[in-house]
Amino acid sequence: MGKRQVMVAGGGAAGYFAAIACAGADPTAVVTIYEATAHPLAKVKVSGGGRCNVTHACFEPRELVRHYPRGGRELLGAFHRWQPRDTVEWFEQRGVALKAEADGRMFPVTDDSQTIVDGLQIAAAKAGVRLVVGTGIKQVKPAAGATGNFLVTLTSGETATCDRLLLATGGNRTNTGFEIARQSGHTIEPPVPSLFTFKIDDPRLLGLPGLSVGEAVTTVPGTALKERGPLLVTHWGLSGPAILKLSAWGARVLHDCNYRFKLLVNWAPQFDAGSLRAELEKARTSGARKQVVNWCPLGLPLRLWEKLAGAAGLRSDAVWAGLSGAALRALAGQVGATEFAVSGKSMFKEEFVTCGGVRLSEVDFKTMESRLAPGLHFAGEVLDIDGLTGGFNFQAAWTSGWVAGRAMAGKADGRDGKTGNKSG
């Protein structure tokens, strides 16, 4: 029997990790990555502002899956086999130490994504993985007389055969992975953006870019969308975790309304409607002679507070003692439920995440193998999986890549049969 021939379409995080896992589990296999561009691991390089948010310090699979708007249920079993703790250990064993920040995001201690790129490329080279850049996969057909074997036409015009084929071509709607999956009988959930910021043109935000609030609640009226977390004012509108999480969970809903919708922001979610009004009434007494715009009893940044007070109809020289009940109600309304008109979206930094991709019910998550085309596997964002910001999308890439790689090497149980230890 000849050597196992494994082809990986896509030289990103998932493709590399799968190739390394496969070659590590079966050193006799011939594993080749085909990257259509000249730049493998390009997204790893630019991610996290050039620092690469490798994973998240969440080591309980049932908690981890809560950070995936799509794919969490399917990933649960896979996370029991390869989770962030395994990712940390894998990189550290290869000389790449990671650190956790206060919010749980994990980065290389170097704060340089090139460290991760180098670690993956060195590991691939040591495992004997072959890399072909500037060449993608154009067409895939079953090889005559061999179930699970494929005849692959490359963009260079050459053809090759393989026993196992992994599609790890990402979530871009134009990628050839979707077309190959479709030709193999798979359903592609329409790719739409996830993890984006909101475009808002509103006088209450003028002059505030760069201002952040530690905790706010964002909701979209008429939907179940509601998120809590830090909020950031940008030159084009609003960003920060409270917006990004909302955009991820609401990716399809917000796409369907063409990114034009009403957004409510509660700037002081530590108060309910009653206690907020009571706090403002207390301020009318305790800060009676103070100018409203110069003293915020709620701990909000003064520049934001001044804008909210103005939007509530208060004069810039108004003092607390002079506020009427109607003025207090208007001020409470601005603080607890500022309504903004969202008029579009913007990408989040250099990162681009989509929801959509190969329908998850058509994939066996124990092996990442197609239920429709034996020998065809998937990993990463080509699947209808996406996570929140914070390292979750990379973790899905590492996990699905590792599971797929081991399966393509004939070790679907994900364990080294001799030692019981994880390998690859």
N, C-alpha and C positions, 0 to 999 in steps of 0.2 A: 504494500500500500504506500502511495507517494505521500509527500509532505502535505499537510493541510495548508490550503491557500486561502488567506483571509484578506479581503479588501475593505478598507474604511474610506467612505466618501465624506470628506470634511476634516480639515486639520485644525479644529477648534478644541476647546476644553474637553468635550465629551469624546470626540474622535481620538484625541491623543490618549486619554485615560483608558479608553477601551482597547486601543492598540497595545498599550503597555501591559494592561492586565492579561490580554490574550497571549502575547508573546511570553510573559512571565509564567503563565500557567502551562503553556505548551511551547517549550524552547525550540522544538523542531518545526513549528509552524512558520510559514512565510507570510508575514504581516506587512501590508503596504498601506500607507495613508496617501490618498490623492486629495490635494488641496487645489481648488480651482484658481485661487489668486497666487500672487508671489509671496504672500505674507501669512504663514501659519500662525495661529495663536494671536491674531491681531486684536481680537476683542479682549483677551486676557491682558494684553499689553496696555490698553487704554482704560480698562475698567477701574472703578474706584478712584478716578482722578489720577491714574497712573500708579496707584498703590496696590490695586487688586484685592478686593474684598473676597477672599478665598472661600470662606464659609461662615457659619454663625455658631456661637458657643451655646447651642441648644442640643443637649445630648440625650434627650428622651424622645424617641420616635413619635409617640402620640402627641407630644407637644409640638414637635417639629412640623408635622403635616398640617398644622393649623395655619401655617404661613404660606400655603399654596392655594390660591383661588381656584386653580384647576390642577388636578393630578394628585392631590393630597391622599385621597382614599387609596389610589392605586400604588402610591409610593410607600405606604406604611410597611408592607412586608419587606420591600427592598431596603428601607432604612434600618430594619432590624438586622440586615446583613452588612450594610455599609452606610455609616452615618458620620456626622461631623468629627466624632472622636477618632474614627478610622482615618479620615482625611488628614487630620492634624498629625497623627502618628505616621502616616505614609510620607508626608512631606518632611517631617523631622528625621525620619530614618534616612532620608536622602540629603540631609544637611540644610534643609530649609525650615527654620524655626518660625512658628506663627505666634501671634499675640492676640489677646482679646481686649477690645476696648469696652468702655463702660456700658455701651448699648448692646454689647454682645457680638458686634461685627468683628471678624478675625482677619488680620492682615499679616504679611510677612514682617518680621521684626525690622527688616531693612526699609520698610515703607516704600519699596520699589517693586513694581509688577514684573520687572525684568528678572527678578530673582525666581519668580514662579515660572516664567517662560523658560528660563535656563534649566530649572529643575526638571520640568517636563521633557525638554529636548534631550537633556543628558540621560534621563531615565529611559526614554525611547531608544536612544542610540545604544545604550548598554544592553537593552533587551533584544536588540537586533531588528528593531522596526525600521522599515524602509520608508522614506518620505519622498514623494514626487510633487513638486510645486508647479503652479501654472498649468495644471492638468486636472480637469474634473471628469465626472462620469456623465455621459450623455444618454446612454440607453442601456437597458438591462433586459436580457431574455433568458429563459431557462435553457441550460445547455442540453443538447440532445441526449436523451437516454440516461440522465443522471438527476434524480430528484434532489432538490436542494443545491444543485450546482448551477452557476450562472455564466452566461456569455455577456461580457461587459464591453460596450463601445465607449472609448474615452474621447474627450474633446479634441485630442490630438489626431484622431482618426484611427488610432491603434485599437486592437481588441485584445481582451484577456479573459481568462476563465478563473473562477474562484469557487471554493466550496461554501464559503460564508461571506455575506456582504452586509456591512453596517452602514446605514444612512445616518450621518451626524452632521447634516448640512445646515443646521440652524433654523430659525423661524422666519426668515425673510420670505415674503410672499412670492418672490421670483425665483427662489432656489429650486434647482433641478430635483432635489430630494422629494419634494411634493409630487412632481410629475411622475417620477419613478414609482413612488408609493401608489399613486393613482393607477398607473398601468398594471400594478400588481394586485389591483382590486381593492385598495384601501380608500376609505373616505377621508377627505381632508376638511377638518373644521376650518371655516374661513379665518385666516390670520388677521387680527386687528391689534392695534397698539395696546400695550399695558405699561404701567409705570410711566406716566407722563404728568407734566405740570399743567396748570390751568391758566389760560389767557383771560385776563380780566382788566377792562379799562374802566376804572372807577376813581372819582376824585378822592375817596377815602384812603386810597393807597398811594396817591401821588406824594413823592418825597420820602417814601418809606422803604425803598429797596434796601435789602440787607438786614432789615429789622426782623427779629424772630421772637416768637412767644413759646415758652417752654411746653405748654400744654393747651390745646384747643380741641374742640369737637366740631367736625365737619359733617354735614348731612346734605343729601339731595332730596328735596321734597317730592313726594309721590313715589319714592322708591324705598327699599329697605337699606339703602346705603348709608352707613354711619361709621365714622372712624374717630379715634382719639389719639393725639400725639403732638409733637412739636410742629409749628407752622412757621413758614418763612415767606416774607414778602420779597418778590423779585421785580425786575424792571418790567416784566410782562404780565405779572399777576401774582399767583400764589403757588408755593411749593412746600417742601418739607414732608415728613412722614405722614402727617394727617391728610395730605393731599395725595401723595403717591399711593398709599394703601387704598384710598377711596378709588383711585383710577384703576388699580389692579382688580379689585373685587367688582368694580363696575365697568370693566373694559367693554363688554358687549352692549350693555345698556347705554353707556355714554356714546359709543360708536353709532348706535341706532338713532340717537337724537342729534347726530352730526356735531357733537361736542358743543351744543348750545343748550344750556339748562340753567336753572336757578341753584345757587349754592348758599346754604346757611352756615354761618360760622358763630360758634359760641366761644368767645375769647376767655371766658372765666368759668370753665366747666366744674370747678370745685364748688360752685353755688348752684342750687336749683332756683327756679323762678322766684320762690318766696324768700329764700335767704339772700338772694342777690338784691332784691328790693329792700330788704331789711338792712343790709350792709350799707346801701346808699343812703337810706334814711338816717342811719347812725352817723354817717359822715356829715350829714347836714347839720348835726349838732356838734360833733367833736371837731369838725374843721370849719365851723360856721363862717369865719372871716377869711378863709383861704379862697383864692381863686380856683374854680373848678379845674381849669386846664392845667394848673400847676401842681395839683395834688390828686393822685389816684389811690383811693383806699383799697383797690383790688390787686395792686401789684403789677399792673400792665405797664409796658414802656410808655413814657410820657408822650412821645411823638404820636403813637397810635391812639392813646387816650384823648389827645387834643383833637384828632380827626373824628373820633367817635362822638365826642361832645359837640363838635360843630355839626355833625350829621344829625344829631338829636335836636338841633335848633338852638343850642345855647350860645349866648354871646361870649366873645373871648374874654370879656372882663367880668363875667358872671361869678358871683361868690356862692358858696354852698348854702349859706343861710337864706339866700334869696330864691332858691329853687322851689318851684311849685310842685304839687303832686304830679301834674301832667308832665312837667319837665323831667322828674325822676323816672316816670314810666317810660318816657321816650329814651332817656339815657340807658335804662335797663334793657330796653328793646334792642338798642344798638350793640350793647355789650353781649347780650345773651343770644341774639339771633340776627346778626348782620346779614342782610340778603345781598348777594352779588349775582350779576349776570355773567355767566361764563360764555365766552365767544369763540373758544377754540382750545387747542392743546399745543404743548411744546415738548420736545424730547427731553428726557432727564439726562443732563450732561452728555457724555459721548455714548452712553449706553442705550441700547434699543432692545426692548423686550416685547415679544408679542404673545398674546394668547391665540390659540388656534394651532392647527397642525394635524398630524395623524391621529385619528380617533382612537382613544385609549382602550376601548372595549375590543379592538381588533389586534391588541398586542398582549402577549403573555408576560407579565411583569416578573415572573420567576426567572426568565431568560432574556427578556426584551426582544423576543422573537415574534415575528408576524404569525398570527393565527391563520392567515390566508395564503402565505407564500413561505413554505419551509426553507430555512436557511437565510432568510432576510431578517435583519435585526435593526433596531432603532435606539438612539440615545440622544439626550439633550433636547434642544428647543424645536427639533423637527416634530416632536410629539406635542400634543395639546396639553402641555404642562407649563405653568409659569408660577414663579414665586414672588413674594414681596421683596422690596429692596432690603439689603442687609446680608448678602452672601447666599441667599436661599437658591437662586437660580444656578449658581456655580455648584452648590451641593447636589442639586438634581442632576447636573451634568456628570459630576464625579460618580455618583451612585449608579445612575443608569448606564454610564460608560463601563464601570467596573463589572456590573452584573452581565452586561452584554458581552464584554470581553472574555469573562470566564466561561460563559455559555458557548461562545464561538470556539473556545479551546476544548470544549467537551467536558467542562467542569461546571455543570449547571447548578450544583448544590452550593457553589461559592466557597467551598472549603478545600484545603489541601488534604486529600484522602489519607496521606501518611501521618501527618502531624496534627491535623485538626486545626491548624493555624491558618489565618487568612494570608493569602499571598498575592503576588502580582502587583 
